[in-house]
Amino acid sequence: MNIFLTPELARFVQSTVKNGQYRSVSEAVQAALQLLKEQEALVRDNSSPAINPQKPSYDFSDLVGRLTWRGDALEIQQNLRDEW
């Protein structure tokens, strides 16, 4: 497989090999692709409820009705975060 990099990316990859971070250009590109794969998995796993129907969605206008004068807004906010 052949790939073509911009001159800037080519210099960057070569510098990572030259300074010893990676043993070869191939190893550096493999590491970059592994990071891209992991990043895409994180994005997919943290997608919005509209995109991912398995995660619960909330009507935040209802949150106002659930607040009390005791100041439990922070507790409710934490509970909502935990549910996500």
C-alpha positions in Angstrom: 0.0 0.0 0.0 1.3 3.4 -0.9 0.2 6.6 0.9 0.9 10.2 0.1 1.4 12.8 2.9 1.5 16.5 2.7 5.1 17.8 3.0 4.3 19.1 6.5 3.0 15.6 7.7 5.9 13.9 6.0 8.4 16.1 7.9 6.6 15.4 11.1 6.6 11.7 10.6 10.3 11.7 9.7 11.1 13.8 12.7 9.4 11.3 15.0 11.6 8.6 13.5 14.7 10.7 13.7 14.2 11.6 17.3 13.7 7.9 18.2 10.0 7.9 19.0 9.4 5.3 16.4 11.8 2.9 14.6 10.3 3.5 11.2 7.9 5.6 9.2 5.6 2.6 9.0 5.6 2.2 12.8 4.8 6.0 13.2 1.9 5.8 10.7 0.6 2.6 12.4 0.6 4.4 15.7 -1.3 7.4 14.2 -3.9 5.1 12.6 -4.3 3.3 15.9 -5.0 6.6 17.6 -7.5 7.6 14.9 -9.3 4.3 15.4 -9.5 4.8 19.2 -10.7 8.4 18.7 -13.4 7.3 16.4 -14.5 4.6 18.8 -14.7 7.2 21.6 -16.8 9.5 19.4 -19.1 6.7 18.4 -19.5 5.6 22.1 -20.2 9.2 23.2 -22.6 10.1 20.4 -25.6 12.2 21.2 -28.9 10.6 22.3 -30.5 11.7 19.0 -27.9 9.6 17.1 -27.7 6.8 19.6 -31.2 5.6 20.6 -29.7 3.3 23.3 -28.9 6.2 25.5 -31.7 7.9 27.4 -32.8 11.3 26.2 -34.0 14.1 28.5 -36.5 16.9 28.3 -34.5 19.5 30.2 -37.5 21.8 30.5 -38.8 19.2 33.0 -35.6 19.7 35.1 -36.9 23.1 36.2 -40.0 21.5 37.7 -37.9 19.1 39.7 -35.8 21.7 41.5 -36.6 22.7 45.0 -35.6 25.6 47.2 -33.2 23.3 49.1 -30.7 23.8 46.4 -30.6 20.3 45.1 -29.9 21.4 41.6 -26.3 20.2 41.8 -27.4 16.8 43.0 -29.9 16.5 40.2 -27.2 17.6 37.7 -24.8 14.9 39.1 -27.6 12.2 38.8 -28.2 13.2 35.2 -24.5 13.0 34.5 -24.3 9.5 36.1 -27.3 8.4 34.0 -25.5 9.4 30.8 
